[in-house]
Amino acid sequence: MAKISVCIPTFNRVNLLPYAIESVIKQSYQDFELIICDDGSSDGTPELMSQYTDNRIQYIRHQQNIGKSNNMRSGFNAASGKYFIKFDDDDRLTPDFLARTVAILEQDSSIDFVGTDHWIIDIDNVRNDKVTQENSSRWGRKKLSAGVVENLLEVVFIYQSFQVGATLFRRQTLQELGFMLPNMQNCEDNDLFVRLALAGKKGYYLPELLMEYRCHEEQQGINRAIPYLFDKIRYLESYKFESEKLETIRKTRLTEAQLILGLRLIEKGEMQTGRELVLAGKSFSNTKALTGLGLSLLPSRLRSKGFKALRKVRG
């Protein structure tokens, strides 16, 4: 039985998946199993995976798309290691990620997970130092010291400092919480960290750039934004915090997500749901809400021009 289970969920990323796999195979710490769970890819992923002969690699292929979180759960359910990490098929681990993180978990059995900082890379695997530093600052990692995080709930909810693909977990801890929620395609990582904090689990932060997060065009666009916002609302509606500070932030983020999603739906022509969400989120920005409701009354072509004009003004 391998000490660490590494899971890479994949879907139609045959051009990037080899980089993710290679980053695991080249780890300085070699006591691992690698589970590739394929959510019904229609590209050359099965042919690619047939080329790997390393007996530590397990390939799980779903003939039909079962959804992002369900695919992740299939990889988790197949894992047998004491420790577990899941990272995306367009990202990479640096060579010492497993060695550096597993050493901390092995040394202190009270720690449930170890998270690290990460590089930002582009489609050509080039690291961007400036954007990396900005990203670390934006998500509050610059303010975190090495060691156990005392105010974990604030860190994972307010600042969202931990990135699931840059975190090694005790598998038993994840089993206790049920890992990722089923049928949730976005914000499943935020939700997991909040549940870990609420359950009193202990997180350790290691301020080293030990993972590479890729930014590219596939991550953008209105068709990706709308499902994300629906799941973000579901995630934010799942909690009611005892802390007045956290609860105020939760409600503000909820109304913001409702307003933005409503505007997006109006732009796409889904008027009834769009208007309902805009009204639900109007407390975040009454001006934006009124503008969106006004644009919803226009014919399709004029409505589209109106949204483009608004983006130009904001730009």
DANORFEN-V586846 format. One record per backbone hydrogen bond with DSSP energy under -0.5 kcal/mol. NH is the residue of the N-H (numbers start at 1). CO is the residue of the C=O. E is the energy in kcal/mol with one decimal. If there is no record, write none. Layout:
[[NH:CO:E] [NH:CO:E]]
This chain:
[[4:31:-1.6] [5:83:-2.9] [6:4:-0.6] [6:33:-3.0] [7:5:-0.5] [7:85:-2.9] [8:35:-2.8] [10:37:-2.7] [16:13:-1.3] [17:13:-3.2] [18:14:-0.5] [19:16:-1.1] [20:16:-1.2] [21:17:-2.5] [22:18:-2.7] [23:19:-1.7] [24:20:-0.9] [24:21:-1.0] [25:21:-2.3] [26:22:-2.0] [27:24:-1.9] [28:95:-2.8] [30:28:-0.6] [32:30:-1.9] [33:4:-2.3] [34:56:-2.8] [35:6:-3.3] [35:33:-0.5] [36:34:-0.6] [36:58:-3.0] [37:8:-1.2] [37:35:-0.6] [38:36:-0.6] [38:60:-3.6] [39:10:-2.7] [39:37:-0.6] [40:38:-1.5] [48:44:-2.4] [49:45:-2.7] [50:46:-1.5] [51:48:-1.5] [52:49:-1.3] [57:54:-2.0] [58:34:-3.3] [58:56:-0.5] [60:36:-3.2] [60:58:-0.6] [61:59:-0.6] [62:38:-2.8] [62:60:-0.5] [63:61:-0.5] [71:67:-2.5] [72:68:-2.3] [73:69:-2.4] [74:70:-1.6] [75:71:-1.5] [76:72:-2.3] [77:73:-2.7] [78:74:-1.0] [79:75:-0.6] [79:76:-1.1] [82:3:-1.0] [83:3:-2.1] [84:169:-2.7] [85:5:-2.2] [87:7:-2.1] [89:9:-0.7] [91:88:-1.6] [92:212:-2.2] [94:210:-2.2] [97:94:-2.0] [100:96:-2.6] [101:97:-2.2] [102:98:-2.5] [103:99:-1.2] [104:100:-0.7] [105:101:-1.5] [106:102:-2.5] [107:103:-1.4] [108:104:-1.6] [111:108:-1.4] [112:202:-2.4] [113:202:-1.3] [114:168:-2.6] [115:204:-2.8] [116:166:-2.1] [117:206:-0.8] [117:208:-1.5] [119:211:-3.2] [121:119:-0.5] [121:213:-2.5] [122:126:-1.5] [125:122:-2.0] [128:120:-2.7] [129:127:-0.7] [132:128:-2.3] [133:129:-2.3] [134:130:-2.2] [135:131:-2.6] [136:132:-2.4] [137:133:-1.9] [138:134:-2.7] [139:135:-2.0] [140:137:-1.5] [141:136:-1.8] [142:136:-1.2] [143:140:-0.7] [144:141:-1.0] [147:205:-2.1] [149:203:-2.8] [150:148:-0.6] [152:149:-0.5] [152:150:-1.0] [155:151:-2.1] [156:152:-2.7] [157:153:-2.2] [158:154:-1.6] [159:154:-1.5] [160:155:-0.7] [161:155:-1.9] [164:162:-0.5] [166:163:-2.1] [167:164:-1.3] [168:114:-2.6] [169:84:-3.0] [169:167:-0.5] [170:112:-2.3] [171:82:-2.2] [171:169:-0.5] [172:82:-0.5] [174:170:-1.6] [175:171:-2.3] [176:172:-2.0] [177:173:-1.1] [178:174:-0.9] [178:175:-0.6] [179:174:-2.2] [184:181:-0.7] [191:187:-2.4] [192:188:-1.7] [193:189:-2.1] [194:190:-2.1] [195:191:-2.3] [196:192:-2.3] [197:193:-2.2] [198:194:-2.6] [199:195:-1.5] [200:197:-1.6] [201:196:-2.4] [203:201:-0.5] [204:113:-2.5] [205:147:-2.8] [206:115:-3.2] [206:204:-0.5] [207:205:-0.6] [208:206:-2.6] [210:117:-1.8] [210:208:-1.4] [211:117:-0.5] [212:92:-3.5] [213:119:-3.1] [213:211:-0.5] [214:212:-0.5] [215:121:-2.5] [219:216:-1.6] [220:217:-2.1] [224:221:-0.8] [225:221:-1.8] [226:222:-2.2] [227:223:-0.6] [228:224:-1.5] [229:225:-2.5] [230:226:-2.1] [231:227:-2.2] [232:228:-2.4] [233:229:-2.2] [234:230:-1.9] [235:231:-2.6] [236:232:-2.6] [237:233:-2.0] [238:235:-1.1] [239:236:-0.7] [247:243:-2.5] [248:244:-2.3] [249:245:-1.9] [250:246:-2.7] [251:247:-2.4] [252:248:-2.1] [253:249:-2.6] [254:250:-2.1] [255:251:-2.4] [256:252:-2.1] [257:253:-2.3] [258:254:-2.5] [259:255:-2.4] [260:256:-2.6] [261:257:-2.5] [262:258:-2.4] [263:259:-2.3] [264:260:-2.3] [265:261:-2.5] [266:262:-2.2] [267:263:-2.3] [268:264:-1.5] [269:265:-0.7] [269:266:-1.1] [270:265:-2.7] [271:269:-1.5] [274:270:-1.8] [275:271:-3.2] [276:272:-2.1] [277:273:-2.2] [278:274:-2.3] [279:275:-2.4] [280:276:-1.9] [281:277:-1.8] [282:279:-0.8] [284:281:-1.8] [285:281:-0.7] [289:285:-2.2] [290:286:-2.6] [291:287:-2.2] [292:288:-2.6] [293:289:-2.5] [294:290:-2.2] [295:291:-2.5] [296:292:-1.7] [297:294:-1.3] [298:295:-1.6] [303:299:-2.8] [304:300:-2.3] [305:301:-1.9] [306:302:-2.2] [307:303:-2.1] [308:304:-2.0] [309:305:-2.4] [310:306:-2.0] [311:307:-2.1] [312:308:-2.0] [313:309:-2.1] [314:310:-2.4] [315:311:-2.4]]
